């Protein structure tokens, strides 16, 4: 199982214990990256909440994904073009580009891209532009539902190898 983690901008955690926990998760990903399996799906998370990005970095270090984290839409688009993720998880309310517009730009370039809108705002659910997303999930401190949806949407290794 391989995993890597990139975070743009660099993550600064206010709590020394949180920083240590996050550093251990990153070390685990780097160890696993040395195992040499290039068929690991790439997941891009775009969220302006530093706490959420830290939580995702820690939680997904235990999963077999190459994880990329962005703090805003512009950085998310840069990572989208550079890393070619298999799946994007984005907040709707971002400081520069809203997640719905961001999803539209990405899907215009890669119509088969899987996208999850992951937000604390249920009001957008009825926005017909959101219907292009593969899933619309409400944010929770428990990432179980998000992890399950990502597993459901990512193609099995054999299908990734064939495409």
Secondary structure, DSSP 4 states (H G I P E B T S, - for coil): ----EEEESPP--SSHHHHHHHHHHHHHHHHHHTT----PEEEEEE-S-HHHHHHHHHHGGGSSEEEEEESSHHHHHHHHHHH--SEEEE-S--SSS-HHHHHHHHHHH-TT-EEEEEES-GGGGG-GGGGGSSEEEE--S--HHHHHHHHHHSPPHHHHHH-
